[in-house]
Amino acid sequence: YTHPAIFCVEYSLTQVLHERGVRPKRVLGYSLGEYVAAVVAGMLSLEDGLKLVVYQAKYLQEKCEHGGMLVVLDHAASFKENQQLFQDCTLAGINYENNFIISGLMSRLREINSQLKVNSIFSHLLAVNYAFHSELIDPIKKDFEDLVGKISLLPPRIPIYSAVKKGEVLGSDDQHFWNVVRGKIQFKELVALIMNQVEPLFVDLSPTGTLSNFIKYGFGKHVPSFFSINQFGQDLKTIDKLVLDIKKVSLLCD
């Protein structure tokens, strides 16, 4: 249920902002948000985007062993430097220099979490039941790729950037959506790439405002980034403030 719920919240937020005159010149996808980005960019229809999200969750339940994901607030190179500590886990993503994610079986993640706390390194388990972006989800590959093969992928109407591909996505890339769930998230490198091309204004349409914080802590407050809602409530006031803030800086950014 969480997959379609997150998808619907994020897509609905794009429509709320659209009605208030805020329209993206580009979209950036992060993990499950890559499906929403593809719909907003016109690469997928809304129905097909939701279908991929629902069936991905269905296949995971039917074929994959339960696992989890752990966020580690330490320099990303420590994953390779401490191979024994992170043994049997996959580097699932790098959000910024001092924030990376690992995936694996929950028993190993709990052991690692405890050891990191002993070493005064902050980490926390994500509220997920599967080890996304790791080999533990490989059992769904054939079913998922068969499903994608039956869906029409269209040329995007606006540029769409992928945190897995760490670059722009083309409508003809039929491997893209499997890579979305299986590949390593490279948010840090993607944002750096975009910043080299334009002076961006980032608007985070996740339910928590997490990506806006990644940009804030990873790239500095001089890069304009806003969140639309967060876990603290008062969402309508937050959206009102977002629209006003965007109007103030939109002439300077892209």
Secondary structure, 3 states (H helix, E strand, C coil): CHHHHHHHHHHHHHHHHHHCCCCCCCEEECCCHHHHHHHHCCCCCHHHHHHHHHHHHHHHHHHCCCCEEEEECCCCCHHHHCCCCCCCCEEEEEEECCEEEEEECHHHHHHHHHHHHHCCCCEEECCCCCCCCCHHHHHHHHHHHHHHHCCCCCCCCCCEEECCCCEECCCCCCCHHHHHHHCCEEHHHHHHHHHHHCCCCEEECCCCCHHHHHHHHHHCCCCCEEECCCCCCCHHHHHHHHHHHHHHHCCCCC
